């Protein structure tokens, strides 16, 4: 800042409060920019690391986790049915539980 004030004084012969305030604001902006750039650098490093991890996971191939998906889907759906029944709405339209109960009934009939 002192160097910039000196340059202004050399050019204009003196400095006023307005000039000093402008220089202070410029310094604040410079600091903010430096912090922002630093944050962006760290963000980019994390993104590159995440990308690398994702590529490694894709290269390893799919895991057989379909049982988790079905289990999770049923848990969500069963919770939804319970909530709807509590509210007096019955089963949701297109519920897989309907077909499941039909399958169970037909299996019991056989």
N, CA, C and O atoms as a GROMACS GRO file, in nm:
protein
  440
    1UNK      N    1   0.082  -0.119   0.000
    1UNK     CA    2   0.000   0.000   0.000
    1UNK      C    3   0.087   0.126   0.000
    1UNK      O    4   0.058   0.224  -0.068
    2UNK      N    5   0.192   0.121   0.077
    2UNK     CA    6   0.281   0.238   0.084
    2UNK      C    7   0.338   0.271  -0.053
    2UNK      O    8   0.351   0.388  -0.089
    3UNK      N    9   0.372   0.168  -0.128
    3UNK     CA   10   0.428   0.189  -0.260
    3UNK      C   11   0.325   0.255  -0.352
    3UNK      O   12   0.358   0.346  -0.429
    4UNK      N   13   0.200   0.209  -0.344
    4UNK     CA   14   0.095   0.267  -0.427
    4UNK      C   15   0.067   0.412  -0.386
    4UNK      O   16   0.046   0.498  -0.471
    5UNK      N   17   0.067   0.439  -0.256
    5UNK     CA   18   0.048   0.577  -0.208
    5UNK      C   19   0.160   0.667  -0.258
    5UNK      O   20   0.137   0.781  -0.298
    6UNK      N   21   0.282   0.614  -0.255
    6UNK     CA   22   0.397   0.692  -0.302
    6UNK      C   23   0.383   0.725  -0.450
    6UNK      O   24   0.413   0.837  -0.493
    7UNK      N   25   0.336   0.625  -0.528
    7UNK     CA   26   0.318   0.649  -0.672
    7UNK      C   27   0.212   0.757  -0.696
    7UNK      O   28   0.229   0.844  -0.782
    8UNK      N   29   0.100   0.751  -0.618
    8UNK     CA   30  -0.005   0.852  -0.634
    8UNK      C   31   0.049   0.990  -0.596
    8UNK      O   32   0.022   1.088  -0.666
    9UNK      N   33   0.124   0.996  -0.487
    9UNK     CA   34   0.181   1.126  -0.446
    9UNK      C   35   0.275   1.179  -0.551
    9UNK      O   36   0.275   1.299  -0.580
   10UNK      N   37   0.357   1.091  -0.609
   10UNK     CA   38   0.450   1.134  -0.713
   10UNK      C   39   0.376   1.188  -0.835
   10UNK      O   40   0.419   1.286  -0.896
   11UNK      N   41   0.263   1.125  -0.869
   11UNK     CA   42   0.189   1.166  -0.988
   11UNK      C   43   0.108   1.294  -0.964
   11UNK      O   44   0.101   1.382  -1.050
   12UNK      N   45   0.046   1.303  -0.843
   12UNK     CA   46  -0.046   1.414  -0.819
   12UNK      C   47   0.003   1.514  -0.714
   12UNK      O   48  -0.060   1.617  -0.692
   13UNK      N   49   0.112   1.485  -0.652
   13UNK     CA   50   0.164   1.578  -0.553
   13UNK      C   51   0.113   1.552  -0.412
   13UNK      O   52   0.178   1.592  -0.316
   14UNK      N   53  -0.002   1.488  -0.399
   14UNK     CA   54  -0.056   1.456  -0.266
   14UNK      C   55  -0.161   1.346  -0.277
   14UNK      O   56  -0.200   1.306  -0.387
   15UNK      N   57  -0.205   1.297  -0.160
   15UNK     CA   58  -0.314   1.199  -0.157
   15UNK      C   59  -0.423   1.252  -0.066
   15UNK      O   60  -0.397   1.328   0.027
   16UNK      N   61  -0.544   1.210  -0.094
   16UNK     CA   62  -0.655   1.249  -0.007
   16UNK      C   63  -0.720   1.123   0.051
   16UNK      O   64  -0.680   1.011   0.019
   17UNK      N   65  -0.820   1.142   0.138
   17UNK     CA   66  -0.887   1.028   0.202
   17UNK      C   67  -0.951   0.934   0.100
   17UNK      O   68  -0.949   0.812   0.117
   18UNK      N   69  -1.007   0.992  -0.003
   18UNK     CA   70  -1.072   0.912  -0.106
   18UNK      C   71  -0.972   0.815  -0.171
   18UNK      O   72  -1.001   0.697  -0.189
   19UNK      N   73  -0.855   0.866  -0.204
   19UNK     CA   74  -0.751   0.783  -0.265
   19UNK      C   75  -0.706   0.674  -0.169
   19UNK      O   76  -0.687   0.560  -0.209
   20UNK      N   77  -0.689   0.710  -0.042
   20UNK     CA   78  -0.647   0.611   0.058
   20UNK      C   79  -0.754   0.503   0.074
   20UNK      O   80  -0.722   0.385   0.085
   21UNK      N   81  -0.881   0.544   0.076
   21UNK     CA   82  -0.990   0.446   0.086
   21UNK      C   83  -0.994   0.352  -0.034
   21UNK      O   84  -1.016   0.232  -0.020
   22UNK      N   85  -0.972   0.409  -0.152
   22UNK     CA   86  -0.969   0.325  -0.273
   22UNK      C   87  -0.856   0.223  -0.266
   22UNK      O   88  -0.875   0.106  -0.301
   23UNK      N   89  -0.741   0.267  -0.222
   23UNK     CA   90  -0.626   0.176  -0.211
   23UNK      C   91  -0.655   0.067  -0.109
   23UNK      O   92  -0.622  -0.050  -0.131
   24UNK      N   93  -0.717   0.104   0.004
   24UNK     CA   94  -0.753   0.004   0.105
   24UNK      C   95  -0.852  -0.098   0.050
   24UNK      O   96  -0.839  -0.218   0.075
   25UNK      N   97  -0.950  -0.051  -0.024
   25UNK     CA   98  -1.048  -0.143  -0.084
   25UNK      C   99  -0.981  -0.235  -0.186
   25UNK      O  100  -1.013  -0.354  -0.193
   26UNK      N  101  -0.888  -0.181  -0.263
   26UNK     CA  102  -0.814  -0.266  -0.358
   26UNK      C  103  -0.738  -0.376  -0.286
   26UNK      O  104  -0.735  -0.490  -0.332
   27UNK      N  105  -0.676  -0.341  -0.174
   27UNK     CA  106  -0.602  -0.441  -0.096
   27UNK      C  107  -0.696  -0.548  -0.041
   27UNK      O  108  -0.662  -0.666  -0.040
   28UNK      N  109  -0.814  -0.507   0.006
   28UNK     CA  110  -0.913  -0.602   0.057
   28UNK      C  111  -0.957  -0.697  -0.054
   28UNK      O  112  -0.970  -0.818  -0.034
   29UNK      N  113  -0.981  -0.641  -0.172
   29UNK     CA  114  -1.023  -0.724  -0.286
   29UNK      C  115  -0.912  -0.821  -0.325
   29UNK      O  116  -0.938  -0.937  -0.358
   30UNK      N  117  -0.790  -0.774  -0.321
   30UNK     CA  118  -0.676  -0.860  -0.353
   30UNK      C  119  -0.669  -0.978  -0.256
   30UNK      O  120  -0.645  -1.092  -0.297
   31UNK      N  121  -0.689  -0.951  -0.128
   31UNK     CA  122  -0.688  -1.057  -0.027
   31UNK      C  123  -0.803  -1.155  -0.050
   31UNK      O  124  -0.784  -1.276  -0.044
   32UNK      N  125  -0.921  -1.101  -0.078
   32UNK     CA  126  -1.037  -1.186  -0.105
   32UNK      C  127  -1.013  -1.274  -0.227
   32UNK      O  128  -1.047  -1.392  -0.226
   33UNK      N  129  -0.955  -1.217  -0.330
   33UNK     CA  130  -0.925  -1.295  -0.450
   33UNK      C  131  -0.825  -1.405  -0.420
   33UNK      O  132  -0.839  -1.517  -0.470
   34UNK      N  133  -0.724  -1.375  -0.340
   34UNK     CA  134  -0.624  -1.476  -0.306
   34UNK      C  135  -0.688  -1.592  -0.230
   34UNK      O  136  -0.656  -1.708  -0.255
   35UNK      N  137  -0.778  -1.560  -0.138
   35UNK     CA  138  -0.847  -1.665  -0.062
   35UNK      C  139  -0.936  -1.747  -0.155
   35UNK      O  140  -0.940  -1.870  -0.144
   36UNK      N  141  -1.006  -1.680  -0.246
   36UNK     CA  142  -1.093  -1.749  -0.340
   36UNK      C  143  -1.014  -1.842  -0.431
   36UNK      O  144  -1.053  -1.957  -0.453
   37UNK      N  145  -0.903  -1.794  -0.482
   37UNK     CA  146  -0.818  -1.876  -0.568
   37UNK      C  147  -0.767  -1.997  -0.492
   37UNK      O  148  -0.765  -2.108  -0.545
   38UNK      N  149  -0.726  -1.976  -0.368
   38UNK     CA  150  -0.679  -2.086  -0.286
   38UNK      C  151  -0.790  -2.190  -0.265
   38UNK      O  152  -0.764  -2.310  -0.273
   39UNK      N  153  -0.911  -2.145  -0.240
   39UNK     CA  154  -1.025  -2.235  -0.222
   39UNK      C  155  -1.054  -2.312  -0.350
   39UNK      O  156  -1.082  -2.432  -0.346
   40UNK      N  157  -1.046  -2.244  -0.462
   40UNK     CA  158  -1.069  -2.311  -0.591
   40UNK      C  159  -0.963  -2.416  -0.619
   40UNK      O  160  -0.993  -2.522  -0.674
   41UNK      N  161  -0.840  -2.388  -0.583
   41UNK     CA  162  -0.732  -2.486  -0.601
   41UNK      C  163  -0.761  -2.612  -0.518
   41UNK      O  164  -0.746  -2.724  -0.567
   42UNK      N  165  -0.801  -2.592  -0.393
   42UNK     CA  166  -0.833  -2.707  -0.307
   42UNK      C  167  -0.954  -2.784  -0.360
   42UNK      O  168  -0.956  -2.907  -0.357
   43UNK      N  169  -1.053  -2.712  -0.409
   43UNK     CA  170  -1.171  -2.776  -0.466
   43UNK      C  171  -1.133  -2.860  -0.587
   43UNK      O  172  -1.181  -2.972  -0.604
   44UNK      N  173  -1.048  -2.806  -0.671
   44UNK     CA  174  -1.005  -2.880  -0.790
   44UNK      C  175  -0.928  -3.006  -0.751
   44UNK      O  176  -0.944  -3.110  -0.814
   45UNK      N  177  -0.846  -2.997  -0.648
   45UNK     CA  178  -0.772  -3.114  -0.602
   45UNK      C  179  -0.869  -3.222  -0.554
   45UNK      O  180  -0.852  -3.340  -0.584
   46UNK      N  181  -0.971  -3.181  -0.478
   46UNK     CA  182  -1.070  -3.278  -0.430
   46UNK      C  183  -1.150  -3.339  -0.545
   46UNK      O  184  -1.180  -3.458  -0.544
   47UNK      N  185  -1.183  -3.257  -0.643
   47UNK     CA  186  -1.256  -3.308  -0.758
   47UNK      C  187  -1.172  -3.409  -0.836
   47UNK      O  188  -1.223  -3.512  -0.880
   48UNK      N  189  -1.044  -3.379  -0.854
   48UNK     CA  190  -0.956  -3.471  -0.925
   48UNK      C  191  -0.942  -3.603  -0.848
   48UNK      O  192  -0.940  -3.710  -0.908
   49UNK      N  193  -0.933  -3.594  -0.716
   49UNK     CA  194  -0.924  -3.714  -0.634
   49UNK      C  195  -1.053  -3.796  -0.644
   49UNK      O  196  -1.048  -3.918  -0.654
   50UNK      N  197  -1.167  -3.729  -0.641
   50UNK     CA  198  -1.295  -3.797  -0.655
   50UNK      C  199  -1.308  -3.862  -0.791
   50UNK      O  200  -1.357  -3.975  -0.803
   51UNK      N  201  -1.264  -3.793  -0.894
   51UNK     CA  202  -1.268  -3.847  -1.030
   51UNK      C  203  -1.181  -3.971  -1.040
   51UNK      O  204  -1.221  -4.071  -1.100
   52UNK      N  205  -1.062  -3.964  -0.981
   52UNK     CA  206  -0.971  -4.079  -0.982
   52UNK      C  207  -1.035  -4.198  -0.911
   52UNK      O  208  -1.029  -4.311  -0.960
   53UNK      N  209  -1.096  -4.173  -0.794
   53UNK     CA  210  -1.161  -4.281  -0.720
   53UNK      C  211  -1.277  -4.340  -0.799
   53UNK      O  212  -1.297  -4.461  -0.799
   54UNK      N  213  -1.353  -4.255  -0.865
   54UNK     CA  214  -1.465  -4.303  -0.945
   54UNK      C  215  -1.416  -4.388  -1.062
   54UNK      O  216  -1.474  -4.493  -1.091
   55UNK      N  217  -1.310  -4.345  -1.128
   55UNK     CA  218  -1.255  -4.423  -1.239
   55UNK      C  219  -1.204  -4.558  -1.190
   55UNK      O  220  -1.219  -4.658  -1.260
   56UNK      N  221  -1.144  -4.562  -1.072
   56UNK     CA  222  -1.098  -4.688  -1.015
   56UNK      C  223  -1.215  -4.780  -0.986
   56UNK      O  224  -1.208  -4.901  -1.010
   57UNK      N  225  -1.323  -4.723  -0.934
   57UNK     CA  226  -1.442  -4.805  -0.906
   57UNK      C  227  -1.502  -4.861  -1.034
   57UNK      O  228  -1.545  -4.976  -1.037
   58UNK      N  229  -1.506  -4.781  -1.139
   58UNK     CA  230  -1.560  -4.826  -1.266
   58UNK      C  231  -1.471  -4.934  -1.325
   58UNK      O  232  -1.520  -5.031  -1.382
   59UNK      N  233  -1.340  -4.918  -1.310
   59UNK     CA  234  -1.246  -5.016  -1.364
   59UNK      C  235  -1.258  -5.150  -1.291
   59UNK      O  236  -1.237  -5.256  -1.351
   60UNK      N  237  -1.291  -5.146  -1.162
   60UNK     CA  238  -1.306  -5.270  -1.085
   60UNK      C  239  -1.428  -5.348  -1.128
   60UNK      O  240  -1.434  -5.469  -1.107
   61UNK      N  241  -1.524  -5.283  -1.187
   61UNK     CA  242  -1.644  -5.352  -1.232
   61UNK      C  243  -1.754  -5.340  -1.129
   61UNK      O  244  -1.732  -5.297  -1.016
   62UNK      N  245  -1.874  -5.381  -1.171
   62UNK     CA  246  -1.989  -5.368  -1.080
   62UNK      C  247  -1.983  -5.472  -0.968
   62UNK      O  248  -1.938  -5.585  -0.986
   63UNK      N  249  -2.030  -5.430  -0.854
   63UNK     CA  250  -2.043  -5.522  -0.742
   63UNK      C  251  -2.184  -5.579  -0.747
   63UNK      O  252  -2.276  -5.516  -0.800
   64UNK      N  253  -2.200  -5.696  -0.693
   64UNK     CA  254  -2.333  -5.756  -0.689
   64UNK      C  255  -2.406  -5.705  -0.566
   64UNK      O  256  -2.410  -5.771  -0.463
   65UNK      N  257  -2.462  -5.587  -0.580
   65UNK     CA  258  -2.534  -5.527  -0.468
   65UNK      C  259  -2.682  -5.510  -0.499
   65UNK      O  260  -2.750  -5.428  -0.438
   66UNK      N  261  -2.731  -5.591  -0.594
   66UNK     CA  262  -2.873  -5.579  -0.629
   66UNK      C  263  -2.962  -5.614  -0.512
   66UNK      O  264  -3.071  -5.560  -0.499
   67UNK      N  265  -2.916  -5.705  -0.426
   67UNK     CA  266  -2.997  -5.739  -0.308
   67UNK      C  267  -3.017  -5.618  -0.218
   67UNK      O  268  -3.121  -5.604  -0.153
   68UNK      N  269  -2.918  -5.529  -0.213
   68UNK     CA  270  -2.931  -5.408  -0.133
   68UNK      C  271  -3.034  -5.313  -0.194
   68UNK      O  272  -3.112  -5.250  -0.123
   69UNK      N  273  -3.033  -5.304  -0.327
   69UNK     CA  274  -3.127  -5.215  -0.393
   69UNK      C  275  -3.270  -5.261  -0.370
   69UNK      O  276  -3.357  -5.180  -0.338
   70UNK      N  277  -3.295  -5.391  -0.387
   70UNK     CA  278  -3.430  -5.442  -0.368
   70UNK      C  279  -3.475  -5.426  -0.224
   70UNK      O  280  -3.588  -5.388  -0.197
   71UNK      N  281  -3.385  -5.456  -0.133
   71UNK     CA  282  -3.418  -5.444   0.010
   71UNK      C  283  -3.449  -5.299   0.045
   71UNK      O  284  -3.547  -5.271   0.114
   72UNK      N  285  -3.367  -5.208  -0.004
   72UNK     CA  286  -3.388  -5.065   0.024
   72UNK      C  287  -3.518  -5.017  -0.038
   72UNK      O  288  -3.592  -4.942   0.024
   73UNK      N  289  -3.545  -5.061  -0.162
   73UNK     CA  290  -3.668  -5.022  -0.231
   73UNK      C  291  -3.790  -5.070  -0.154
   73UNK      O  292  -3.887  -4.996  -0.138
   74UNK      N  293  -3.787  -5.194  -0.108
   74UNK     CA  294  -3.900  -5.248  -0.033
   74UNK      C  295  -3.920  -5.176   0.099
   74UNK      O  296  -4.033  -5.149   0.139
   75UNK      N  297  -3.809  -5.143   0.166
   75UNK     CA  298  -3.820  -5.071   0.293
   75UNK      C  299  -3.884  -4.935   0.272
   75UNK      O  300  -3.971  -4.894   0.350
   76UNK      N  301  -3.842  -4.864   0.167
   76UNK     CA  302  -3.899  -4.733   0.137
   76UNK      C  303  -4.047  -4.747   0.105
   76UNK      O  304  -4.130  -4.670   0.153
   77UNK      N  305  -4.079  -4.847   0.024
   77UNK     CA  306  -4.218  -4.866  -0.018
   77UNK      C  307  -4.305  -4.909   0.100
   77UNK      O  308  -4.417  -4.861   0.114
   78UNK      N  309  -4.256  -4.999   0.184
   78UNK     CA  310  -4.333  -5.042   0.300
   78UNK      C  311  -4.359  -4.925   0.394
   78UNK      O  312  -4.468  -4.913   0.449
   79UNK      N  313  -4.259  -4.839   0.412
   79UNK     CA  314  -4.277  -4.720   0.496
   79UNK      C  315  -4.383  -4.628   0.435
   79UNK      O  316  -4.465  -4.571   0.507
   80UNK      N  317  -4.379  -4.615   0.303
   80UNK     CA  318  -4.477  -4.530   0.234
   80UNK      C  319  -4.617  -4.586   0.252
   80UNK      O  320  -4.711  -4.510   0.275
   81UNK      N  321  -4.633  -4.717   0.241
   81UNK     CA  322  -4.764  -4.781   0.258
   81UNK      C  323  -4.815  -4.758   0.400
   81UNK      O  324  -4.931  -4.723   0.420
   82UNK      N  325  -4.727  -4.777   0.499
   82UNK     CA  326  -4.767  -4.758   0.638
   82UNK      C  327  -4.812  -4.614   0.663
   82UNK      O  328  -4.912  -4.590   0.729
   83UNK      N  329  -4.737  -4.518   0.608
   83UNK     CA  330  -4.773  -4.377   0.625
   83UNK      C  331  -4.907  -4.347   0.560
   83UNK      O  332  -4.990  -4.276   0.618
   84UNK      N  333  -4.930  -4.402   0.441
   84UNK     CA  334  -5.056  -4.377   0.372
   84UNK      C  335  -5.173  -4.441   0.445
   84UNK      O  336  -5.281  -4.383   0.452
   85UNK      N  337  -5.154  -4.560   0.499
   85UNK     CA  338  -5.260  -4.626   0.573
   85UNK      C  339  -5.293  -4.546   0.698
   85UNK      O  340  -5.410  -4.532   0.734
   86UNK      N  341  -5.191  -4.493   0.765
   86UNK     CA  342  -5.214  -4.409   0.883
   86UNK      C  343  -5.299  -4.288   0.846
   86UNK      O  344  -5.383  -4.244   0.925
   87UNK      N  345  -5.277  -4.234   0.727
   87UNK     CA  346  -5.350  -4.115   0.683
   87UNK      C  347  -5.485  -4.150   0.620
   87UNK      O  348  -5.560  -4.061   0.580
   88UNK      N  349  -5.514  -4.280   0.611
   88UNK     CA  350  -5.641  -4.322   0.554
   88UNK      C  351  -5.644  -4.321   0.404
   88UNK      O  352  -5.751  -4.312   0.344
   89UNK      N  353  -5.530  -4.331   0.341
   89UNK     CA  354  -5.524  -4.325   0.195
   89UNK      C  355  -5.511  -4.463   0.131
   89UNK      O  356  -5.519  -4.474   0.009
   90UNK      N  357  -5.490  -4.567   0.209
   90UNK     CA  358  -5.472  -4.700   0.151
   90UNK      C  359  -5.338  -4.714   0.084
   90UNK      O  360  -5.245  -4.638   0.113
   91UNK      N  361  -5.327  -4.810  -0.004
   91UNK     CA  362  -5.201  -4.835  -0.073
   91UNK      C  363  -5.184  -4.736  -0.189
   91UNK      O  364  -5.282  -4.695  -0.251
   92UNK      N  365  -5.059  -4.698  -0.217
   92UNK     CA  366  -5.036  -4.608  -0.331
   92UNK      C  367  -5.063  -4.679  -0.463
   92UNK      O  368  -5.047  -4.801  -0.473
   93UNK      N  369  -5.104  -4.603  -0.563
   93UNK     CA  370  -5.129  -4.662  -0.695
   93UNK      C  371  -5.000  -4.718  -0.751
   93UNK      O  372  -4.893  -4.660  -0.735
   94UNK      N  373  -5.013  -4.834  -0.816
   94UNK     CA  374  -4.896  -4.895  -0.878
   94UNK      C  375  -4.800  -4.954  -0.778
   94UNK      O  376  -4.682  -4.973  -0.809
   95UNK      N  377  -4.847  -4.983  -0.658
   95UNK     CA  378  -4.759  -5.036  -0.554
   95UNK      C  379  -4.712  -5.176  -0.590
   95UNK      O  380  -4.792  -5.259  -0.634
   96UNK      N  381  -4.586  -5.202  -0.571
   96UNK     CA  382  -4.532  -5.335  -0.595
   96UNK      C  383  -4.584  -5.434  -0.492
   96UNK      O  384  -4.586  -5.555  -0.516
   97UNK      N  385  -4.626  -5.382  -0.377
   97UNK     CA  386  -4.678  -5.470  -0.273
   97UNK      C  387  -4.806  -5.540  -0.318
   97UNK      O  388  -4.833  -5.651  -0.272
   98UNK      N  389  -4.885  -5.478  -0.406
   98UNK     CA  390  -5.005  -5.542  -0.457
   98UNK      C  391  -4.967  -5.667  -0.534
   98UNK      O  392  -5.023  -5.774  -0.512
   99UNK      N  393  -4.871  -5.652  -0.626
   99UNK     CA  394  -4.831  -5.767  -0.706
   99UNK      C  395  -4.764  -5.871  -0.618
   99UNK      O  396  -4.775  -5.991  -0.644
  100UNK      N  397  -4.695  -5.827  -0.517
  100UNK     CA  398  -4.630  -5.919  -0.426
  100UNK      C  399  -4.736  -6.003  -0.353
  100UNK      O  400  -4.720  -6.124  -0.339
  101UNK      N  401  -4.843  -5.938  -0.306
  101UNK     CA  402  -4.947  -6.011  -0.235
  101UNK      C  403  -5.021  -6.103  -0.331
  101UNK      O  404  -5.065  -6.212  -0.291
  102UNK      N  405  -5.037  -6.063  -0.457
  102UNK     CA  406  -5.101  -6.151  -0.556
  102UNK      C  407  -5.012  -6.272  -0.580
  102UNK      O  408  -5.061  -6.384  -0.587
  103UNK      N  409  -4.881  -6.249  -0.593
  103UNK     CA  410  -4.787  -6.360  -0.612
  103UNK      C  411  -4.791  -6.454  -0.493
  103UNK      O  412  -4.788  -6.576  -0.510
  104UNK      N  413  -4.798  -6.400  -0.372
  104UNK     CA  414  -4.804  -6.484  -0.252
  104UNK      C  415  -4.933  -6.564  -0.249
  104UNK      O  416  -4.933  -6.681  -0.210
  105UNK      N  417  -5.044  -6.502  -0.289
  105UNK     CA  418  -5.173  -6.570  -0.289
  105UNK      C  419  -5.174  -6.683  -0.392
  105UNK      O  420  -5.225  -6.792  -0.365
  106UNK      N  421  -5.117  -6.657  -0.510
  106UNK     CA  422  -5.115  -6.762  -0.613
  106UNK      C  423  -5.020  -6.874  -0.573
  106UNK      O  424  -5.046  -6.990  -0.605
  107UNK      N  425  -4.912  -6.841  -0.504
  107UNK     CA  426  -4.820  -6.946  -0.458
  107UNK      C  427  -4.886  -7.030  -0.350
  107UNK      O  428  -4.866  -7.151  -0.344
  108UNK      N  429  -4.966  -6.967  -0.264
  108UNK     CA  430  -5.035  -7.041  -0.158
  108UNK      C  431  -5.143  -7.130  -0.216
  108UNK      O  432  -5.169  -7.239  -0.164
  109UNK      N  433  -5.206  -7.085  -0.325
  109UNK     CA  434  -5.312  -7.164  -0.388
  109UNK      C  435  -5.256  -7.289  -0.454
  109UNK      O  436  -5.324  -7.391  -0.464
  110UNK      N  437  -5.134  -7.281  -0.498
  110UNK     CA  438  -5.074  -7.397  -0.565
  110UNK      C  439  -5.030  -7.493  -0.459
  110UNK      O  440  -4.976  -7.599  -0.491
   0.00000   0.00000   0.00000
